[in-house]
């Protein structure tokens, strides 16, 4: 389901090398956990897990779309979240 950018409050951008399947899975799991917590708090959230653009291109898209807050998840944050 795609939400119009102006109805979103937070966009989560998981950033991973797709050649590293286990790392990617951990990052996506951490992003999904964050999405669930934010949605439970009443914050409209979406995970942009598309892989056909660079992280910078995705950040620019959401910045231009005037999304209020963007959170990026990398392998370091996924490790912090899972412990």
Secondary structure as GFF3:
##gff-version 3
##sequence-region A 1 83
A	DSSP	three_ten_helix	5	7	.	.	.	ID=ss1
A	DSSP	beta_strand	10	14	.	.	.	ID=ss2
A	DSSP	alpha_helix	21	40	.	.	.	ID=ss3
A	DSSP	beta_strand	45	47	.	.	.	ID=ss4
A	DSSP	alpha_helix	55	64	.	.	.	ID=ss5
A	DSSP	beta_strand	69	73	.	.	.	ID=ss6
A	DSSP	alpha_helix	75	82	.	.	.	ID=ss7
###
